[in-house]
């Protein structure tokens, strides 16, 4: 992107130079300028050089200022575009993938399995009794807990796994090329780590997990509903558990 900015700035400089040269040619035909040049020719050499330097300084400023201004405008526009693009796929609070991006990841994995075979799993996590945190400590502390939860998940999953905030206090992990047993083991590892963690304000929470595996013919909605059903099973069994639906 910096290369693009460079060439755009260069184009602005060349355009400014072209316009200045045309203005200079037009000015040279002005009788007033001819009289002024003849007057300058009769002045001492040092004074003539002062005039030359002054004119060159004005021309340089006229060339550089549009280039700098144009570069800044282009850089700012590019920054806004990047922010919009990032906001379309990133959760504003945790920095994880948002629901839209996680949905795209699941759809991509379904397409890969349909073309090449194999499988993948989805882990849906829900923080137990999260409302109590907001009610007891305030929403700011609740936000901090969500951020720390995101940090823990990123730290413990594989680089190939995709972690997203599904909504509220729910998080979703997509595990490519992983069967139900492997994903359930990961969910259990996450459950223990979360229960052992101490979050800001000496808060301790548990979490429940629902795990399901891709089946031939699955859609995104069907797969997530099955993971949600597995999560509901874990909640009904007393929370702080891993439920699974094959």
C-alpha positions in Angstrom: 0.0 0.0 0.0 2.9 2.4 0.6 4.0 1.8 -3.0 0.6 3.0 -4.2 0.8 6.1 -2.0 4.2 6.8 -3.4 3.1 6.7 -7.0 -0.1 8.7 -6.3 2.0 11.4 -4.6 4.5 11.3 -7.6 1.6 11.8 -9.9 0.4 14.8 -7.9 3.9 16.3 -8.1 4.2 15.8 -11.9 0.7 17.3 -12.4 1.7 20.3 -10.3 4.9 20.7 -12.2 3.1 20.5 -15.5 0.6 23.2 -14.5 3.4 25.4 -13.2 5.3 25.0 -16.4 2.3 26.0 -18.5 1.7 29.0 -16.2 5.4 29.9 -16.5 5.2 29.9 -20.3 2.1 32.0 -20.3 3.8 34.4 -17.9 6.9 34.7 -20.1 4.7 36.1 -22.9 3.4 38.8 -20.5 4.9 42.3 -21.5 5.1 43.2 -17.8 7.3 40.2 -17.1 9.6 41.1 -20.1 10.0 44.6 -18.6 10.7 43.2 -15.2 13.4 40.8 -16.6 15.1 43.6 -18.3 15.1 45.6 -15.1 16.6 42.6 -13.3 19.3 42.3 -15.8 20.6 45.8 -14.8 20.7 44.9 -11.1 23.8 43.5 -9.4 24.4 39.8 -9.7 23.8 39.1 -5.9 20.3 40.7 -6.1 19.4 38.7 -9.2 20.4 35.4 -7.4 18.2 36.4 -4.4 15.3 36.7 -6.8 16.1 33.4 -8.4 16.2 31.7 -5.0 12.9 33.2 -4.0 11.2 32.0 -7.1 12.6 28.5 -6.7 11.5 28.4 -3.1 7.9 29.4 -4.1 7.9 26.7 -6.9 9.2 24.1 -4.5 6.6 24.8 -1.9 3.9 24.8 -4.6 5.1 21.3 -5.6 5.6 19.8 -2.2 2.5 21.0 -0.4 0.0 19.3 -2.8 2.0 16.1 -2.6 2.1 16.0 1.2 -1.6 17.0 1.4 -2.6 14.3 -1.2 -0.5 11.7 0.6 -2.2 12.4 3.9 -5.6 12.3 2.4 -4.9 9.0 0.7 -3.4 7.5 3.9 -6.4 8.6 6.0 -8.8 7.2 3.4 -6.9 3.9 3.4 -7.0 3.8 7.2 -10.8 4.3 7.2 -11.2 1.5 4.7 -9.1 -0.9 6.8 -11.1 0.0 9.9 -14.4 -0.6 8.1 -13.1 -3.9 6.7 -11.8 -5.0 10.1 -15.0 -4.0 11.8 -17.0 -6.2 9.4 -15.2 -9.3 10.6 -13.9 -8.5 14.1 -15.7 -8.2 17.4 -15.2 -4.7 18.7 -14.8 -5.7 22.4 -12.6 -8.9 22.3 -10.8 -8.6 19.0 -12.0 -12.1 18.0 -13.8 -13.0 14.9 -17.4 -11.8 15.1 -20.5 -13.9 14.4 -20.5 -13.0 10.7 -16.8 -14.1 10.3 -17.3 -17.3 12.3 -20.3 -18.2 10.1 -18.1 -17.7 7.0 -15.4 -20.0 8.5 -18.0 -22.7 9.2 -19.3 -22.4 5.6 -15.8 -22.6 4.3 -15.1 -25.8 6.3 -18.4 -27.3 5.0 -17.3 -26.5 1.5 -13.9 -28.1 2.0 -15.4 -31.3 3.5 -17.8 -31.5 0.6 -15.0 -31.2 -2.0 -12.3 -33.2 -0.4 -13.9 -35.2 2.4 -12.8 -35.2 6.0 -14.5 -33.6 8.9 -14.3 -30.7 11.4 -15.9 -29.9 14.8 -17.5 -26.9 16.4 -17.2 -26.0 20.1 -19.8 -23.6 21.6 -18.8 -22.1 25.0 -21.0 -20.2 27.4 -19.8 -18.5 30.6 -21.9 -19.8 33.5 -24.0 -17.2 35.3 -22.4 -14.3 33.5 -25.3 -12.0 34.4 -24.2 -12.2 38.1 -20.9 -10.6 37.1 -22.7 -7.6 35.6 -25.2 -7.4 38.4 -22.5 -7.6 41.2 -19.5 -5.9 39.7 -20.9 -3.8 36.9 -20.8 -4.0 33.1 -17.2 -2.7 32.9 -16.0 -5.7 34.9 -18.2 -7.9 32.7 -16.5 -6.5 29.6 -13.1 -7.2 31.2 -14.1 -10.8 31.9 -15.1 -11.2 28.2 -11.7 -9.8 27.1 -9.8 -12.2 29.4 -11.9 -15.1 28.2 -11.0 -14.3 24.6 -7.3 -14.1 25.6 -7.5 -17.5 27.3 -9.2 -19.1 24.3 -6.7 -17.7 21.8 -3.8 -18.9 24.0 -5.0 -22.4 24.4 -6.3 -23.4 20.9 -4.2 -24.4 17.9 -3.1 -21.9 15.3 -5.3 -23.6 12.8 -8.4 -23.3 15.0 -10.7 -20.3 14.6 -12.0 -18.5 17.7 -14.9 -16.1 17.6 -17.4 -14.4 19.8 -20.7 -15.8 18.9 -22.7 -13.3 20.9 -23.1 -12.0 24.4 -21.1 -14.4 26.6 -21.0 -17.2 24.0 -17.8 -18.1 22.1 -17.3 -20.5 19.2 -14.3 -22.5 18.2 -14.0 -24.1 14.8 -11.5 -27.0 14.7 -10.6 -28.1 11.2 -9.6 -31.7 10.6 -10.6 -32.7 14.1 -13.0 -35.5 15.1 -15.5 -35.5 17.9 -13.1 -37.1 20.4 -10.3 -34.7 19.7 -12.6 -31.6 20.0 -14.2 -33.0 23.2 -10.7 -33.4 24.7 -9.9 -29.8 23.8 -13.2 -28.6 25.3 -12.4 -30.4 28.5 -9.0 -28.8 28.6 -10.6 -25.4 28.1 -13.2 -26.1 30.8 -10.6 -27.0 33.4 -8.3 -24.0 32.5 -11.3 -21.6 32.7 -12.5 -23.0 36.1 -8.9 -22.6 37.5 -8.3 -19.1 36.2 -8.6 -16.0 38.4 -9.9 -13.0 36.4 -9.7 -9.3 37.3 -11.3 -8.4 40.6 -10.5 -11.9 41.9 -13.5 -13.2 39.9 -13.8 -16.9 39.3 -16.2 -18.4 36.8 -17.0 -21.7 35.2 -18.1 -22.4 31.6 -20.1 -24.9 29.8 -19.3 -26.4 26.4 -21.2 -28.0 23.6 -19.3 -30.0 21.0 -20.6 -31.5 17.7 -19.0 -32.8 14.5 -19.8 -32.1 10.9 -22.1 -34.6 9.2 -22.6 -34.9 5.5 -25.3 -32.6 4.3 -25.0 -30.2 7.3 -25.7 -26.5 6.9 -24.2 -23.8 9.0 -27.4 -23.3 10.9 -28.0 -27.0 11.5 -24.4 -27.5 12.8 -24.6 -24.6 15.2 -28.1 -25.7 16.4 -26.6 -29.1 17.2 -23.7 -27.5 19.1 -26.2 -25.4 21.0 -28.2 -28.5 21.9 -25.0 -30.1 23.3 -24.4 -26.9 25.3 -27.9 -27.0 26.7 -27.3 -30.6 27.8 -24.2 -29.5 29.7 -26.1 -26.7 31.3 -29.0 -28.9 32.3 -26.5 -31.4 33.8 -25.3 -28.7 36.3 -23.0 -26.4 34.3 -19.2 -26.5 34.2 -19.4 -29.5 31.9 -18.8 -30.6 28.3 -21.8 -31.9 26.4 -21.5 -33.5 23.0 -23.8 -34.5 20.2 -22.4 -36.8 17.4 
